[in-house]
Amino acid sequence: MQETRQNRIAREIQKELSLIFQQQTRAMRGVMVSVTKTRISPDLSVCTAYLSIFPSARGEELLGNIQKNASQIRYELGTRMKNQLRIIPELRFHIDDSLDYIAHIDELLGK
């Protein structure tokens, strides 16, 4: 169970990561990356971000690119949050496939 401070920091990181991805994907037409959930460790050293990628067919490719550029994204996050956090957490990214799962269930129920 996350504490109140962890929740506040996770929400703030989620907001800033969303803005970073919005800026970066603006140049790529037809691609949208949104941060659906963030979780931060109790010692605030590791942040796990769950990403929803549209179109989902390019999800693995885009996730690979994001993971390669994780240090650059962490640097950008650090410049945005330098007055709020002493140490910027290590970023780990995962695909949030809950929307694909919901669509699959709807498809099965429709049959």
Beta strands, then each sheet from edge to edge (+ up, - down):
strand 1: 32-40
strand 2: 46-54
strand 3: 90-95
sheet 1: 1+ 2- 3-
end
